[in-house]
Amino acid sequence: MPRLGRGIRELLLSVADKLVDGPPEAGHDRNGATQTVFAAAYIMTDAPHGTLYVGVTTNLVRRIAQHRAGEIDGFTKRYGLKRLVYFEAHDDINAAIHREKRLKKWPRAWKVRLIAKENPDWRDLYDELFG
């Protein structure tokens, strides 16, 4: 089993609890299936130690699926960033936006250390969480 940083393990458990107990809001995918909806700041990449993108969303499942499918024009599509390597769930979108802004101002080295601490193998968390 790959190593997980303590924060990612706790977050996985938190997300699993929301799936079982019900999320703060429920959304639906294109097929009508219920999705877990919460605000999140997240980091995408194309490869370990590759190009990084920091984003924010109120529906992580949908947003990452859109990035992976190339449905969103812009930075992630242009650079082929499809791997979710880090995210933080927030109960409030304003808190998530604040965190996204702070992360965007961080030097690259700090972001790399944050990812390496929580997800040392730079695995794609999307498949582990929602796949």
Protein Blocks (a to p, Z undefined) as FASTA:
>chain_A
ZZddfklmmmmmmmmmmmmnopfbdcddfkopacddddddddddfbehiacdddddfblk
lmmmmmmnopagcjklmnopabdfbdcddfbfklmmmmmmmmmmpcfklmmmmmmmmmmn
opafklmmmZZ
